[in-house]
Amino acid sequence: MRGLHDTSTAASRPQKSVSLNCTKRPCTSGLGSSSSQASSTTDSGRRGEGSGEASGHAAAAAAAAAAAAAEAASCSIPEEGRQRTLTTLLEKVEGCRDLLPESPGKYLVYNGDLVEYDADHMAQIQRVHAFLMNDCLLVATALPNRRGAYRYDALYPLDGLAVVNVKDNPPMKDMFKLLMFPESRIFQAENAKIKKEWLEVLEETKRNRALSEKRRLEQEALPRSAPTPPESTNPFEEDEEEEEEEEEPSAEEEVVDLSLEWIQELPEDLDVCIAQRDFEGAVDLLDKLNEYLGDKPVSEPVKELRAKVDERVRQLTDVLVFELSPDRSLRGGPRATRRAVSQLIRLGQSTKACELFLKNRAAAVQTAIRQLRIEGATLLYIHKLCHVFFTSLLETAREFETDFAGNNGCYSAFVVWARSSMRMFVDAFSKQVFDSKESLSTAAECVKVAKEHCKQLSEIGLDLTFIIHALLVKDIKGALQSYKDIIIEATKHRNSEEMWRRMNLMTPEALGKLREEMRSCGVGNFDQYTGDDCWVNLSYTVVAFTKQTMAFLEEALKLYFPELHMVLLESLVEIIQHAVQHVDYSLRCEQDPEKKAFIRQNASFLYETVLPVVEKRFEEGVGKPAKQLQDLRNASRLMRVNPESTTSVV
């Protein structure tokens, strides 16, 4: 390994300043003769380790003696010399002069070569040289083709730096980790001894730094002695002074003891907790501090401590926010967010926790819907879609109730989120059901499935049926009107080819099947319209119209909710009017008495059987009678027909 100077005593191992107990002691490696002697002696000792135990002891004794001499020499170096030493060393590092302003109290403690490894894959990244000063750690990379020269890489204040030992896991050994939010870095020393030195000197330097900070705070907390006022002979002034002393607490009573060890180490402990993702531990420390300072006066030292802690709180909040961001893995369901949400709530960030939790769940639901494969029948896809969406919604609602049980103000946000999520579900639902022009029966079955799944939310007291109705009403109206137009066009087509002849079904099986179909439509007296063999005393047009109209009504009732009442009723009236007008026109135009009698028989079936069945079924499905259907039936009933006349009264 290369040292800092092109001399025979250049450090082939990390150079450590003399005992850290000597306050503000610079590293004089490569510059002072005593340090050079120590380095040479130490190297000699290391080279002689294999020559025998006796020679090893002798080398160690020589190294110890040299270190003691170096300590004495270093302690005698004045402040100006230590500053010059630091300046000379850092001149070898490009780009750090502006970052390290000259300060009388700054000095070099330790330095040496290290190898940096990737924290995730443990792959070697680069060789670096680290400079440990009494208040910060400078990391520099070696410049190619320039011996002893370095380029600035990073600078870390010791206040926010944590050191963690990394257990050996061959071939990865002699490593330690530096934690500084929001990053961490792993370095490898040359051997176990140097690693131990790094760990010890880092911890000791941090302790010295904390101790000096503690002393400074104690000095600032000491009450300043006020000038002694001249003695007065006025007795009333003495009484006033006594009253003021009784009213105002003494300065000693206002002093807050911040010298406790756990308070001094609090910023560092918070850094470690954040770096190790121990969110609960970090919040526990903050609660402990808030409890301790709860009734204490706010002095300048307390403000400084609060400023340091607030910075860590912001860092912790940023980490927790990132944990809840949609960029993180969405696996694990709503419970995976509980840890971050609970700690944000403890930090007093319940509104932000609520917002992030709902955004996370919205992204998870959207991802789950997108991952559904569109294959097979539409109804099968809708079953899968409803299961995924409403299960996620139910789990989210239960987790929300658990996490925000004491925050009633957040429930309105959940209702807004549920409505937004329902809109996303309806978009996917309508795209497959209504945009693809599925049949009305398929659309009715799909809507029925969605309603049944929506009712599951009532288990937790959440009813979103009105939302799904409001979001689907436009598409269902369009479907009803579209299917109404199809029925009217089919009726017109059959009417144009109407010959007014009886139906001959040819086989008893076909006749039996027609009886079942009419019975399922609600026509119970169909047998009175059947004749001998396989004949039916009705027109094919009227029978087809009856089956199609009743099928439309049954499917429409599956889609029914109050907002669709008038749309369904108007569609039925329009369909029936086309059939009634055709019968009326045929009666007025037909001249053959036998055909006219057959038309009257079909009209009787239509007015006296079909229309009452439609009216009754509509009332059963909707829950109230339809006056428009009653008026239509009454106005359309065949009142009188003159067989010899070419007109009919309807």
Phi, psi and omega in degrees: 000145183268144178267201184265342187230149180275057178238169181292342182257019178302142189292116171269000175213167180304141180259125183246138177289168179291178193318133182288349178290343175275113191296135175053059182256124181280160171274125183251022182298133177079355182241317181266144182294326181295317180294322178297319179298319180296319181295316181295318181296318180297317178297321179297319179298319181293323180290335184266009184296328183274356185274355178138158184294321183295314180294327177297316178297321181294317179296319180297319179296321179294320179296320180296319179295318180295321179297320179296319178296320179295324180296315180297318181294320182292321181296334183275353181287130181288172181301320181297322179293320179295320179295321179293323178297313179298317181298318180297318181294316185284347173295341179281352183250116180285138172085010182249354185295320180287335182276340181239081179296148181294123181230135183299333184267000184267134178209161182274133181255317189200151174202158180176168180276144177218163175244126181268141179237152176290132185290335183269314186252357179055039175260144182293133182257303185194164172265137182228166173235126184254136177244114179263118175254174186291347181227359182199169177235124179255130177247129181227152178253148182288138176277132180294142176064017177226103185292128176076011180248147185222162176241139181300137178240310182199156178225126184236119174296143182293335180298328182251021184247134176236143183246129182232130177286138177253122181295143180294134177219082188314138007276002180274112182212170179059042183245156171214158185244139174252126181251123176211114186302136005260022185235169175216149182225145181246131180235150178243129177273172183292322179205180184295325181294316180292323176301316180298320179298316179301313181299315182294315185288327176296313181295318181294319179295321178295320178296316179297321178297315179295323180294317179293324177294321178297316179297321179297318179295321179295322179295318181290331183281343181294136179292138178279134182288126180279150178296141182286120181287155178295146181293141181242147179265003180279116182291335182290328178295324178297319179296320179295321179296321179295320179295320179296321178296324179289324183284318185263131177291151180290157180297328180295325180290337182271352182289129178260126182283106177252014182272000179300144186298318183292332177285319178298324182268001185301309180303317179294318179298323177295320178299317180296315180299318180293316181294325180269008177061030175269073186295321180298317179297321179295316180291326176299318178297319179295320178296321179297318179294316180298323178293321181291320183267005187304311183252015181270150176291155182267098178261176180298315176300322179295320178297320179295318178297317179299321180298317178295316182292320180298325177297319177293325178297319177296320178296316179297318179297318179299319179295316180294323177297319178295324178298330182264000182287149178297343178293335177287168179298136181262008180283159177099352177074188183298331183295336181295341181266354188299321185298309181293321181297314183297323180287325175296322178296319178296331178279003181082018182250048184294323179295315178294321179298318179297313181298315182290321179299315182290324176295319178298315181291325177297317178295322180294316179295317180297319178296318180297321179292319180294331182281351178291133180272131179271100181210154179076200182291154180298320181298324178295318178296320181295323175301314179295316181299314181295321180296313182295312186291307186288332173294316178296320180295320180293317179296319179297318180296318179294318179293322178298317180296326179288314186287324187245037182299325182264010182239080183296335181292345182274347186292327177297324177296323179293321179297318177298317179296318180298319178296318179296319178294322178297324177295320177297319178296316182295325177300313178294321181295310183294326180299323182273330187264311188263321181291334181273005175059047175290161179294160181296325179294319177294317178299319180296319179294321180295316179295322178299318178298316180296319179296319180296319178292324181296328180293341178298333181292344178293345177299330180251017178078022181245118180243110180248017181299319181296330179288316180293327175295313182297326182280334182264348189300321182294315181292321180292320175303315179298320180294318180296314181294323179294317180290327175300316179297323179296316180296318181295318179295320178294321178296316178299319180296316179293321180298325181293338180251012184293129178247357181051063176236155177290153179275135174243107184276356171073318184232149176299328179297317179295321178295317178299321178296319179295321177301316180297319180296317180290326178294319178294335177280352179101003180271099184273342183256031183293334183299332181289349178258005177262146181249201180292157180054240185243028182269148175234125184278044177221157178281149176300325181296315182291320179295315180296320178298319181298312181296317183291320181292316180294325177294318177300317181296317181296316180290323180293325179293332175293330180270354192291138161208163193310326182294343182260005188301306184291326179297314180294317182295315180295324178295317178297314180300317181294320179296314183293323181298324179295320179291317180296318180295324179293317179296316180299317180295320180293322179295323182284334186261337185285135181254337181287123182299322181293316179292325179295321177296321178294322178295320178297325178294319177294322179294321178298317178298319183291314186281320189264346181243305187290310184297318175298324178295317178298315181297317181294315182294323178296316180296322178295318183286326185267327180100004178204150182289158180249110183296328181296321178290322177297314180297321179296317180294317181294320182287335186263354183295136180289108184272315184202133178230125178267111184302331182272356183261155177267005178240160178228150177256119183241000000 
